[in-house]
Amino acid sequence: MKIAISGSTGFIGGALREAFVSSGIEVVPLLRADFKRGENYLVQLLTGVNGVINLAGAPIVKRWTPAYKQQIMESRIQVTRQLVDALKAMSSDDRPEVFLSTSAIGIYANSGTHDEEVFEYGHDFLGEVATRWEGAAAEVKKLGVRMVIMRMGLVLGKEGGMFGRLLPVFRMGLGGTVGSGKQGFSFIHLDDVMGAVQFLLAKKELNGVFNFTAPYPVNNETFTRKLAHKLGRPSFLAVPAFALKLLFSEGATMLVHGPTVLPRKLTEAGYKFQFPDIDSALDDLVKP
């Protein structure tokens, strides 16, 4: 099998690339420079691949100036549209069989519990980004290409992402709840991202939206308490919402709010999570 990946140098993309190579799958990395070389060049790169995985996008946890909000939006929409346009320019015989495109659970409202069939969409900036992102990816269905949308939760991995930045802080005993601590913390272990992607590639009858979250979500307060306990550190500090807003402006939204999300379609399809709950995930992530 041969898979093209945009965002292959990022936290998730890098891990996915390594997992594919170790299992004998050839990876075609789609780099930023490749998207600047035009549609014909992308067509050349995509010719002969079995699938495309779209992970590109500017980081969310930063200070949201008007210019950076535009970058968050355009980095996702533009790359997705360029990939879809390249697929449109290919003959039907040369097109990849499947297109897996990332989205985020930020598409859901912060209140209530959501799965792929029972949900309420959010109407904030993150909801708009995810909605437009998925809309751009959905164009591949008109080409007869199997489409899978991966709505990512908070991805926990040792070497990067949010957890990689938090772990040193908690090891120093400086960790604490964010805001009220009652906001949803819908997470997924990085190994389960790898496992779910390969599961969906193999199950050719599956398509549509899949939540990439563990079956047993918690809230921020529970995550904080359990992580501190496993490290043998205190967790009495708290980061007030107003302080985060001073640092990140509107970007603090995703830290002080969070939906509770369940992976209904993955579990019903038969995917077995390696780390279904926060205890099993943290036991793996903080072991020596």
C-alpha positions as CSV (number, residue, x, y, z in Angstrom):
1,M,0.0,0.0,0.0
2,K,1.1,3.6,-0.7
3,I,-0.3,6.5,1.3
4,A,0.2,10.3,0.8
5,I,0.1,12.4,3.9
6,S,-0.2,16.2,4.3
7,G,1.1,17.4,7.6
8,S,3.5,14.5,7.8
9,T,6.1,16.4,9.8
10,G,3.6,17.3,12.6
11,F,2.9,15.6,15.9
12,I,0.3,13.2,14.5
13,G,1.6,13.0,11.0
14,G,5.1,12.1,12.1
15,A,3.9,9.3,14.3
16,L,1.6,8.0,11.6
17,R,4.5,8.1,9.1
18,E,6.6,6.0,11.4
19,A,3.8,3.5,12.1
20,F,3.2,3.1,8.3
21,V,6.8,2.6,7.4
22,S,7.2,0.0,10.2
23,S,4.3,-2.0,8.9
24,G,5.5,-1.9,5.3
25,I,3.3,0.9,3.9
26,E,5.1,3.4,1.6
27,V,4.5,7.0,2.6
28,V,4.5,10.0,0.2
29,P,4.9,13.1,2.3
30,L,3.1,16.2,1.0
31,L,5.1,19.2,2.2
32,R,4.2,22.9,2.2
33,A,6.5,23.5,-0.7
34,D,4.7,20.9,-2.7
35,F,1.4,22.9,-2.5
36,K,3.1,26.0,-3.8
37,R,4.3,24.2,-7.0
38,G,0.8,23.9,-8.4
39,E,-1.9,21.4,-9.2
40,N,0.1,19.5,-11.8
41,Y,2.8,18.7,-9.3
42,L,0.3,17.5,-6.8
43,V,-1.2,15.3,-9.4
44,Q,2.2,13.7,-10.0
45,L,2.7,13.1,-6.3
46,L,-0.8,11.5,-5.9
47,T,-0.6,9.3,-8.9
48,G,-0.2,5.7,-7.8
49,V,-1.2,6.2,-4.2
50,N,-3.9,4.1,-2.6
51,G,-5.1,6.7,-0.2
52,V,-4.6,10.3,1.0
53,I,-4.5,11.4,4.6
54,N,-5.0,15.2,5.2
55,L,-3.6,16.4,8.5
56,A,-2.4,19.9,7.6
57,G,-3.3,22.9,9.7
58,A,-1.8,25.7,11.8
59,P,-1.7,25.1,15.6
60,I,-4.8,26.1,17.5
61,V,-3.4,26.8,20.9
62,K,-1.9,30.2,20.3
63,R,-2.9,33.8,20.7
64,W,-5.7,34.4,18.2
65,T,-5.1,37.7,16.5
66,P,-7.4,38.5,13.6
67,A,-4.5,37.5,11.3
68,Y,-3.8,34.3,13.1
69,K,-7.5,33.3,13.0
70,Q,-7.4,33.7,9.3
71,Q,-4.3,31.5,9.2
72,I,-6.0,28.8,11.2
73,M,-8.9,28.8,8.8
74,E,-6.9,29.1,5.5
75,S,-4.3,26.6,6.4
76,R,-7.0,23.9,6.7
77,I,-9.4,25.0,4.0
78,Q,-6.8,25.9,1.3
79,V,-4.8,22.7,1.6
80,T,-7.9,20.6,1.6
81,R,-9.3,22.3,-1.5
82,Q,-5.9,21.9,-3.3
83,L,-5.9,18.2,-2.6
84,V,-9.5,17.9,-3.8
85,D,-8.8,19.9,-7.0
86,A,-5.8,17.6,-7.7
87,L,-8.0,14.6,-7.4
88,K,-10.5,16.2,-9.8
89,A,-7.7,16.7,-12.3
90,M,-6.8,13.0,-12.2
91,S,-8.5,10.3,-14.3
92,S,-10.8,8.1,-12.4
93,D,-8.5,5.1,-12.9
94,D,-5.6,7.0,-11.2
95,R,-7.4,8.5,-8.3
96,P,-6.8,7.2,-4.8
97,E,-9.4,4.9,-3.4
98,V,-9.9,6.8,-0.1
99,F,-9.5,10.3,1.3
100,L,-9.1,10.6,5.1
101,S,-9.4,14.2,6.3
102,T,-8.9,15.6,9.7
103,S,-11.4,17.7,11.5
104,A,-12.0,18.4,15.2
105,I,-14.5,17.8,18.0
106,G,-14.6,21.6,18.2
107,I,-17.4,21.3,15.7
108,Y,-19.7,20.3,18.6
109,A,-21.4,22.5,21.1
110,N,-19.7,22.7,24.5
111,S,-22.8,21.5,26.4
112,G,-24.2,18.0,26.3
113,T,-22.7,14.7,25.1
114,H,-22.2,14.1,21.4
115,D,-21.6,11.2,19.1
116,E,-21.8,11.0,15.3
117,E,-25.6,10.6,15.3
118,V,-26.8,12.5,18.3
119,F,-25.2,15.9,18.5
120,E,-25.5,19.7,18.5
121,Y,-23.1,21.8,16.4
122,G,-21.3,24.7,18.0
123,H,-21.6,28.2,16.5
124,D,-18.3,29.7,17.6
125,F,-15.1,30.1,15.5
126,L,-13.9,26.6,16.0
127,G,-17.2,25.3,14.9
128,E,-17.1,27.4,11.8
129,V,-13.5,26.2,11.0
130,A,-14.5,22.5,11.3
131,T,-17.7,22.9,9.3
132,R,-15.9,24.6,6.4
133,W,-13.0,22.2,6.6
134,E,-15.3,19.2,6.4
135,G,-17.3,20.8,3.6
136,A,-14.1,21.2,1.5
137,A,-13.2,17.6,2.1
138,A,-16.7,16.3,1.2
139,E,-16.2,17.3,-2.4
140,V,-14.3,14.1,-3.0
141,K,-17.6,12.1,-2.7
142,K,-18.6,13.6,-6.1
143,L,-15.6,11.9,-7.5
144,G,-16.5,8.5,-6.3
145,V,-13.7,8.5,-3.7
146,R,-14.4,7.0,-0.3
147,M,-14.3,9.8,2.3
148,V,-13.6,9.5,6.0
149,I,-13.7,12.5,8.3
150,M,-11.6,12.1,11.5
151,R,-12.9,14.4,14.2
152,M,-10.0,14.5,16.6
153,G,-10.2,14.9,20.3
154,L,-7.3,15.9,22.5
155,V,-4.5,13.6,21.3
156,L,-2.3,12.4,24.2
157,G,1.3,11.4,23.3
158,K,4.6,11.6,25.1
159,E,6.6,13.5,22.4
160,G,4.4,16.4,21.5
161,G,1.0,18.0,21.4
162,M,-0.8,19.4,24.4
163,F,0.2,16.5,26.7
164,G,3.9,16.8,25.8
165,R,3.8,20.4,26.9
166,L,1.9,19.7,30.1
167,L,3.9,16.8,31.4
168,P,7.0,18.8,32.5
169,V,4.8,21.3,34.3
170,F,3.0,18.5,36.2
171,R,6.3,16.8,37.0
172,M,7.4,20.1,38.7
173,G,4.2,20.1,40.8
174,L,2.9,23.1,39.0
175,G,-0.1,21.5,37.3
176,G,-3.7,22.4,38.0
177,T,-7.2,22.6,36.6
178,V,-7.9,25.0,33.8
179,G,-10.8,27.4,34.4
180,S,-13.7,25.7,36.2
181,G,-12.3,22.2,35.5
182,K,-15.8,21.0,34.6
183,Q,-15.3,21.3,30.8
184,G,-15.2,18.1,28.8
185,F,-11.8,16.5,28.3
186,S,-12.5,14.1,25.3
187,F,-9.1,12.6,24.7
188,I,-7.5,9.8,22.6
189,H,-4.1,8.2,23.0
190,L,-1.8,8.7,20.1
191,D,-1.5,4.9,19.6
192,D,-5.3,4.7,19.2
193,V,-5.1,7.4,16.5
194,M,-2.6,5.2,14.6
195,G,-4.8,2.1,15.2
196,A,-8.0,3.8,14.2
197,V,-6.5,5.2,11.0
198,Q,-5.2,1.8,9.9
199,F,-8.5,0.2,10.9
200,L,-10.5,2.6,8.7
201,L,-8.0,2.2,5.8
202,A,-8.6,-1.6,5.9
203,K,-12.4,-1.4,6.3
204,K,-13.3,-0.3,2.8
205,E,-17.0,-0.4,3.6
206,L,-16.7,2.4,6.2
207,N,-17.1,6.0,5.3
208,G,-18.4,9.3,6.7
209,V,-17.6,11.0,10.0
210,F,-15.8,9.2,12.9
211,N,-15.1,10.7,16.3
212,F,-11.5,10.0,17.3
213,T,-12.0,10.0,21.1
214,A,-11.7,7.4,23.8
215,P,-15.0,5.7,24.9
216,Y,-14.8,7.1,28.4
217,P,-14.2,10.8,28.4
218,V,-13.6,12.8,31.6
219,N,-13.6,16.5,32.5
220,N,-10.5,18.7,32.9
221,E,-10.6,18.4,36.7
222,T,-10.5,14.6,36.7
223,F,-7.7,14.5,34.1
224,T,-5.7,17.0,36.2
225,R,-6.2,15.0,39.5
226,K,-5.4,11.6,37.9
227,L,-2.2,12.9,36.1
228,A,-0.9,14.5,39.3
229,H,-1.7,11.4,41.4
230,K,0.2,9.1,38.9
231,L,3.2,11.4,39.1
232,G,3.0,11.7,42.8
233,R,2.7,15.5,42.6
234,P,0.2,18.0,44.0
235,S,-2.5,19.6,41.8
236,F,-3.8,22.3,44.0
237,L,-3.0,25.1,41.6
238,A,-5.6,26.4,39.1
239,V,-5.3,28.5,36.0
240,P,-8.1,31.0,36.0
241,A,-10.0,31.7,32.8
242,F,-9.1,35.4,32.8
243,A,-5.4,34.7,32.9
244,L,-5.7,32.4,29.9
245,K,-7.6,35.1,28.0
246,L,-4.8,37.5,28.7
247,L,-2.4,35.1,27.2
248,F,-4.4,33.7,24.3
249,S,-7.2,36.2,23.8
250,E,-10.1,34.4,22.1
251,G,-7.8,31.4,21.7
252,A,-8.4,30.5,25.3
253,T,-11.8,29.3,24.3
254,M,-10.6,25.8,23.5
255,L,-8.8,25.6,26.9
256,V,-11.7,26.7,29.2
257,H,-14.5,25.0,27.2
258,G,-14.7,21.5,25.7
259,P,-17.4,19.1,24.5
260,T,-18.0,15.6,25.7
261,V,-17.7,13.3,22.7
262,L,-18.2,9.5,22.2
263,P,-16.7,7.4,19.4
264,R,-20.0,5.6,18.6
265,K,-19.2,4.7,15.0
266,L,-15.7,3.3,15.7
267,T,-16.9,1.1,18.5
268,E,-19.9,-0.1,16.5
269,A,-17.6,-0.9,13.6
270,G,-15.5,-3.2,15.8
271,Y,-12.4,-1.0,16.6
272,K,-10.9,-2.1,20.0
273,F,-9.3,0.8,21.8
274,Q,-5.9,0.0,23.3
275,F,-6.5,2.8,25.9
276,P,-10.3,3.2,26.4
277,D,-10.1,5.3,29.6
278,I,-7.9,8.0,31.2
279,D,-6.3,5.6,33.7
280,S,-5.0,3.2,31.0
281,A,-3.8,6.1,28.8
282,L,-1.9,7.8,31.7
283,D,-0.4,4.6,32.9
284,D,1.2,4.2,29.5
285,L,2.2,7.8,29.1
286,V,3.9,8.4,32.4
287,K,5.6,5.1,32.9
288,P,9.4,5.3,33.3
